[in-house]
Amino acid sequence: MNNKLEDRILGAINTHEIIELLSDFVKIPSISGEEARLAAYEADICSKIGLDTKIDSHGNVIAVLKGNKPGPRIALNSHLDTVGFGEGWSKDPVGAEIEGDRLYGRGSADCKASMVAHLIATKALIEAKADLSGEIVITHVVEEEVQNTARKGTVRMIKDGFQADMAINGEATDLNICVACEGMLEVKINTLGLRAHGSTPEKGINAISQMCKVINEISKLQPGYNKYTGYGSIVPGVIKGGERSSVVPDECELRVSRFIVPGENGPMFYSQILGIIERLKIADEKFNARAELVYNSNPSLISEDEIVVQRMIDAHKYIGLPYTVSGTPQHDDADYLVNMANIPTVIYGPGHGKIAHMPDEYVLIPDVVTAAKVYALTMFYALRG
């Protein structure tokens, strides 16, 4: 009987419906801070499906499907917002153009594909009349893309008291089952010099030259390694200083990011930067700099033995899909679900993370269909009565 029910669940997932809904989502721009229109559209869809739906005070879409009996709560987490369009597109960023198996548009992979797959998977369980013990809660949040923890919709939701027994975060993982993500840090460094005329540079202290010393030392630091995520990274990404080339600059600012792996944290990197500054001060009494840890997020890591991971593996096996258990080098809201709310969270979704913020972002339509099937069976196995 279970096999028949599983086949009914899979049979309820319609490719045309996925294409239509994903196209609608992509055609509604939802850059961070401008998610309200998409949230309202999705909330209406959720209500029509039969979910108990609301848009909370932060703008997050929260939609619940209660099972027939008490049981665990599984959350489907993704985000409404996207980064900006940027330059270099050959496609319309909100055109949802389809070429072959690809659907193009900003947010197609990050993360509207997983949002659609969540909805279609939940709808399939309803249509197949799956007997569920527990409940499904869809949490599609605002401002995940912003580099400000306090503004993130998932963080706000957790601070309001949100809880679940397990979760699936729908970031683009190319359909790899990810039990870890990296954390992301940013340190701002300012070197302080002495202004002078460019014709007499010996009378000043060049803050840009001093910053070059800092960058040289940063280049000697080794990123961490984790068997799931691979190596982290350290990137001096933004530098500014000086007024004009004929003036010795008296200040230079550098922003350096670090993606950290499980076992690392922000204070560890910040202390390394402070150590560099202290060593340079000892080597040169004219050297002067300060540093600030301006953004600090953490890696997530859960056991492969967690129920949500094992049920997702079961889903892959039933469908006949190969699978890998790995991690993602990107940072995502699994951090907050795991580390703030203590919710075991697997990261899984269609799309390639490396093209998510690029021009001509796209997702493979068959991968969205596959994700919907995996989500549906994972939830069924986790909640079946």
C-alpha positions as CSV (number, residue, x, y, z in Angstrom):
1,M,0.0,0.0,0.0
2,N,2.8,2.4,0.9
3,N,4.3,1.9,-2.6
4,K,1.0,2.8,-4.2
5,L,0.7,5.9,-2.1
6,E,4.3,6.9,-2.9
7,D,3.5,6.5,-6.6
8,R,0.3,8.6,-6.2
9,I,2.4,11.3,-4.5
10,L,4.9,11.4,-7.4
11,G,2.2,11.2,-10.0
12,A,0.6,14.4,-8.5
13,I,3.7,16.4,-9.3
14,N,3.1,18.1,-12.7
15,T,5.9,19.6,-14.7
16,H,3.7,22.1,-16.5
17,E,2.4,23.4,-13.2
18,I,5.9,23.8,-12.0
19,I,7.0,25.7,-15.1
20,E,3.9,28.0,-14.9
21,L,4.4,28.8,-11.2
22,L,8.1,29.3,-11.4
23,S,7.6,31.6,-14.4
24,D,5.1,33.7,-12.4
25,F,7.6,33.9,-9.4
26,V,10.5,35.0,-11.6
27,K,8.4,37.6,-13.3
28,I,7.7,39.3,-9.9
29,P,10.9,41.1,-8.9
30,S,11.7,40.7,-5.3
31,I,15.0,42.3,-4.5
32,S,15.8,42.4,-0.8
33,G,13.4,44.9,0.9
34,E,10.9,44.6,-2.0
35,E,9.4,41.2,-1.4
36,A,5.8,42.2,-0.5
37,R,4.3,41.7,-3.9
38,L,5.8,38.2,-4.3
39,A,4.8,37.3,-0.7
40,A,1.2,38.3,-1.3
41,Y,1.1,36.3,-4.5
42,E,2.5,33.2,-2.8
43,A,0.3,33.5,0.2
44,D,-2.8,33.5,-2.1
45,I,-1.4,30.3,-3.8
46,C,-0.9,28.7,-0.4
47,S,-4.4,29.5,0.7
48,K,-5.8,28.0,-2.5
49,I,-3.8,24.8,-2.0
50,G,-5.5,24.5,1.4
51,L,-2.7,25.7,3.8
52,D,-3.3,27.8,6.9
53,T,-1.4,30.8,5.6
54,K,-0.3,34.2,7.0
55,I,2.3,36.9,6.2
56,D,3.9,37.7,9.5
57,S,4.9,41.1,10.8
58,H,8.3,40.8,9.1
59,G,6.9,40.0,5.7
60,N,7.6,36.2,5.8
61,V,5.1,33.8,4.3
62,I,4.2,31.1,6.8
63,A,1.9,28.3,5.6
64,V,1.0,25.2,7.6
65,L,-0.4,21.8,6.6
66,K,-1.6,19.8,9.7
67,G,-1.6,16.1,9.5
68,N,-4.3,13.8,10.7
69,K,-2.5,12.9,13.9
70,P,0.0,14.5,16.2
71,G,3.7,14.1,15.3
72,P,6.9,16.0,14.4
73,R,7.0,19.3,12.7
74,I,9.0,19.7,9.5
75,A,9.9,23.1,8.2
76,L,10.5,24.0,4.5
77,N,12.7,27.1,4.5
78,S,13.6,29.3,1.6
79,H,13.8,33.0,0.8
80,L,11.6,35.4,-1.2
81,D,14.3,37.9,-1.8
82,T,17.0,38.1,-4.5
83,V,20.1,40.1,-5.1
84,G,19.9,43.0,-7.6
85,F,20.0,42.4,-11.4
86,G,23.4,43.8,-12.1
87,E,24.9,44.2,-15.6
88,G,25.8,41.7,-18.3
89,W,22.5,40.0,-18.9
90,S,21.6,38.6,-22.4
91,K,18.2,37.6,-21.1
92,D,15.4,39.6,-19.4
93,P,16.1,39.2,-15.6
94,V,12.4,39.0,-15.0
95,G,11.4,37.4,-18.3
96,A,11.4,33.8,-17.2
97,E,12.6,32.9,-20.7
98,I,12.9,29.2,-21.4
99,E,15.5,27.7,-23.7
100,G,15.7,23.9,-23.7
101,D,15.6,22.7,-20.1
102,R,16.7,26.1,-18.7
103,L,14.5,28.7,-17.2
104,Y,16.3,32.1,-16.9
105,G,15.8,35.0,-14.5
106,R,17.0,36.6,-11.3
107,G,16.1,34.3,-8.5
108,S,15.3,31.3,-10.7
109,A,17.9,29.2,-8.9
110,D,18.3,31.3,-5.8
111,C,15.7,30.6,-4.5
112,K,12.4,30.6,-6.3
113,A,12.9,27.1,-7.7
114,S,13.0,25.6,-4.3
115,M,10.0,27.8,-3.2
116,V,8.0,26.4,-6.1
117,A,9.2,22.8,-5.4
118,H,8.1,23.2,-1.7
119,L,4.6,24.3,-2.7
120,I,4.2,21.6,-5.4
121,A,5.5,18.9,-3.1
122,T,3.1,19.9,-0.3
123,K,0.2,20.1,-2.8
124,A,1.0,16.6,-4.0
125,L,0.8,15.2,-0.5
126,I,-2.7,16.8,-0.2
127,E,-3.9,15.5,-3.6
128,A,-2.6,12.0,-2.8
129,K,-4.4,12.0,0.5
130,A,-1.2,11.1,2.4
131,D,-1.9,10.2,6.0
132,L,0.5,12.4,7.9
133,S,1.3,12.4,11.6
134,G,2.6,15.9,12.5
135,E,2.7,19.0,10.3
136,I,4.5,20.8,7.5
137,V,5.3,24.5,7.8
138,I,6.5,26.4,4.8
139,T,8.7,29.4,5.8
140,H,9.6,31.6,2.9
141,V,11.4,34.6,4.4
142,V,12.5,38.1,3.6
143,E,16.0,39.6,3.4
144,E,18.0,36.5,3.5
145,E,20.4,38.1,1.0
146,V,21.2,41.1,3.2
147,Q,24.5,41.2,5.2
148,N,22.8,42.2,8.4
149,T,21.8,39.4,10.7
150,A,19.1,41.4,12.6
151,R,17.2,42.0,9.4
152,K,17.1,38.4,8.1
153,G,13.6,37.0,8.0
154,T,14.6,33.6,9.4
155,V,16.4,35.2,12.4
156,R,13.3,37.4,13.1
157,M,11.1,34.4,12.9
158,I,13.2,32.4,15.3
159,K,13.3,35.3,17.8
160,D,9.5,35.3,17.6
161,G,9.7,31.7,18.9
162,F,9.6,29.6,15.8
163,Q,10.4,25.9,16.3
164,A,10.4,22.7,14.4
165,D,11.7,19.2,14.8
166,M,13.6,19.2,11.5
167,A,14.0,21.4,8.5
168,I,14.9,21.4,4.8
169,N,16.6,24.6,3.6
170,G,16.1,25.0,-0.1
171,E,19.3,26.7,-1.2
172,A,20.7,25.7,-4.6
173,T,22.9,22.6,-4.0
174,D,22.6,21.0,-7.4
175,L,20.5,18.3,-5.7
176,N,23.3,17.3,-3.3
177,I,22.2,16.4,0.2
178,C,24.1,18.9,2.3
179,V,24.6,18.5,6.1
180,A,26.9,21.5,6.4
181,C,27.3,25.1,5.2
182,E,30.1,27.6,5.7
183,G,29.8,30.7,7.7
184,M,30.7,34.1,6.3
185,L,32.6,36.9,8.1
186,E,33.7,40.4,7.2
187,V,36.4,42.4,8.8
188,K,36.9,46.1,8.2
189,I,40.5,47.3,8.5
190,N,41.6,51.0,8.4
191,T,45.3,52.0,8.1
192,L,46.0,55.5,9.3
193,G,48.8,57.5,7.7
194,L,50.0,61.1,7.5
195,R,48.8,63.4,4.7
196,A,51.5,65.1,2.6
197,H,52.1,66.7,-0.8
198,G,52.9,64.2,-3.5
199,S,56.1,66.0,-4.4
200,T,57.4,65.3,-0.8
201,P,56.1,61.9,0.0
202,E,58.9,61.4,2.6
203,K,57.1,63.9,4.8
204,G,54.0,61.8,5.0
205,I,52.9,58.2,5.8
206,N,51.2,56.5,2.9
207,A,48.1,54.7,4.3
208,I,47.7,52.7,1.0
209,S,51.3,51.4,1.2
210,Q,50.6,50.5,4.8
211,M,47.5,48.6,3.8
212,C,49.6,46.7,1.2
213,K,51.6,45.3,4.2
214,V,48.3,44.1,5.8
215,I,47.2,42.4,2.6
216,N,50.5,40.7,2.2
217,E,50.2,39.2,5.7
218,I,46.5,38.2,5.1
219,S,47.6,36.3,2.0
220,K,49.7,34.0,4.3
221,L,46.7,32.9,6.3
222,Q,45.4,29.4,5.5
223,P,41.6,28.8,5.0
224,G,40.1,26.0,7.1
225,Y,39.0,22.6,5.7
226,N,36.0,20.4,6.4
227,K,35.3,17.1,4.8
228,Y,31.8,18.2,3.8
229,T,32.4,21.8,2.7
230,G,36.0,21.5,1.5
231,Y,38.2,24.6,2.0
232,G,37.0,27.9,3.1
233,S,38.3,31.2,1.6
234,I,39.8,34.5,2.4
235,V,39.2,37.4,0.0
236,P,40.3,41.1,0.3
237,G,37.2,42.3,-1.6
238,V,36.9,46.1,-1.2
239,I,39.6,48.7,-0.8
240,K,39.4,52.5,-0.9
241,G,41.7,55.3,0.1
242,G,43.2,58.5,-1.1
243,E,42.0,61.7,-2.6
244,R,44.2,62.2,-5.7
245,S,47.5,60.8,-6.9
246,S,49.3,64.0,-6.0
247,V,48.4,63.7,-2.3
248,V,49.9,61.1,0.1
249,P,46.8,59.4,1.5
250,D,46.3,59.5,5.3
251,E,43.7,56.7,5.5
252,C,42.9,53.5,3.6
253,E,40.0,51.0,4.2
254,L,39.9,47.3,3.4
255,R,37.1,44.9,3.7
256,V,38.1,41.3,3.8
257,S,35.7,38.4,3.8
258,R,36.3,34.9,5.1
259,F,34.2,31.9,4.6
260,I,34.7,29.6,7.6
261,V,34.1,25.9,7.9
262,P,32.6,24.0,10.8
263,G,35.0,24.3,13.8
264,E,35.9,27.9,13.0
265,N,34.3,31.2,14.1
266,G,34.5,34.9,13.7
267,P,36.5,35.8,16.8
268,M,39.2,33.4,15.6
269,F,39.7,35.2,12.4
270,Y,39.4,38.6,14.0
271,S,42.1,37.7,16.5
272,Q,44.3,36.7,13.5
273,I,43.8,40.2,12.0
274,L,44.6,41.9,15.3
275,G,47.7,39.8,15.5
276,I,48.8,41.0,12.0
277,I,48.3,44.6,13.1
278,E,50.3,44.1,16.3
279,R,53.2,42.5,14.4
280,L,53.3,45.3,11.9
281,K,53.3,47.8,14.7
282,I,56.3,46.1,16.3
283,A,58.1,46.1,12.9
284,D,57.4,49.7,12.1
285,E,56.7,52.3,14.8
286,K,54.9,54.5,12.3
287,F,52.4,51.8,11.4
288,N,48.9,52.5,12.7
289,A,45.7,50.5,12.0
290,R,42.5,49.4,13.6
291,A,40.1,46.6,12.7
292,E,36.4,45.7,13.4
293,L,34.5,42.5,12.9
294,V,31.5,44.0,11.1
295,Y,29.7,40.8,10.0
296,N,29.8,37.4,11.7
297,S,27.8,34.4,10.7
298,N,28.5,30.7,11.6
299,P,28.8,27.4,9.7
300,S,26.1,24.8,10.3
301,L,26.7,21.1,10.7
302,I,24.4,18.2,11.5
303,S,24.9,14.4,11.6
304,E,24.2,12.2,8.7
305,D,22.1,10.1,11.1
306,E,19.5,12.9,11.6
307,I,16.0,11.7,10.7
308,V,15.6,14.4,8.0
309,V,18.8,13.3,6.3
310,Q,17.9,9.6,6.4
311,R,14.4,10.2,5.1
312,M,15.8,12.3,2.2
313,I,18.2,9.4,1.3
314,D,15.2,7.1,1.4
315,A,13.4,9.4,-1.0
316,H,16.4,9.3,-3.4
317,K,16.5,5.5,-3.2
318,Y,12.8,5.1,-4.0
319,I,13.0,7.4,-7.0
320,G,16.2,5.6,-8.1
321,L,18.4,8.7,-7.9
322,P,22.0,8.6,-7.0
323,Y,22.9,10.8,-4.1
324,T,25.9,12.4,-2.3
325,V,26.0,13.6,1.3
326,S,28.2,16.7,1.3
327,G,28.2,20.4,2.3
328,T,27.8,23.7,0.6
329,P,30.5,26.4,0.6
330,Q,27.9,29.2,0.7
331,H,26.4,30.6,3.8
332,D,22.6,30.2,4.2
333,D,19.9,30.2,6.8
334,A,20.7,26.7,7.9
335,D,23.2,28.6,10.2
336,Y,20.3,30.2,12.2
337,L,18.0,27.2,12.1
338,V,20.7,24.9,13.5
339,N,22.7,27.2,15.8
340,M,19.9,29.5,17.1
341,A,16.9,27.3,17.0
342,N,18.5,23.9,17.4
343,I,16.6,22.5,14.4
344,P,18.4,19.8,12.5
345,T,18.5,21.2,9.0
346,V,19.5,19.6,5.7
347,I,20.3,21.9,2.8
348,Y,18.9,20.7,-0.5
349,G,17.6,22.4,-3.7
350,P,17.8,22.6,-7.5
351,G,20.2,24.9,-9.2
352,H,23.9,25.7,-9.1
353,G,24.9,28.0,-6.2
354,K,27.9,29.3,-8.2
355,I,25.7,31.0,-10.8
356,A,23.0,32.2,-8.4
357,H,24.1,35.9,-8.3
358,M,25.5,36.0,-11.9
359,P,24.0,37.4,-15.1
360,D,21.8,35.0,-16.9
361,E,21.0,33.0,-13.8
362,Y,19.0,29.9,-14.6
363,V,17.7,26.7,-13.3
364,L,17.2,23.3,-15.0
365,I,13.4,22.6,-15.1
366,P,13.9,18.8,-14.7
367,D,15.9,19.5,-11.5
368,V,13.0,21.5,-10.0
369,V,10.7,18.6,-10.8
370,T,13.1,16.2,-9.1
371,A,13.4,18.5,-6.1
372,A,9.7,18.5,-5.7
373,K,9.6,14.7,-5.8
374,V,12.4,14.4,-3.2
375,Y,10.8,17.0,-0.9
376,A,7.4,15.3,-1.1
377,L,8.7,11.8,-0.3
378,T,11.1,13.1,2.4
379,M,8.1,14.7,4.1
380,F,6.0,11.6,3.6
381,Y,8.6,9.3,5.1
382,A,9.2,11.7,8.0
383,L,5.5,12.1,8.9
384,R,3.7,9.1,7.7
385,G,1.2,7.7,10.1
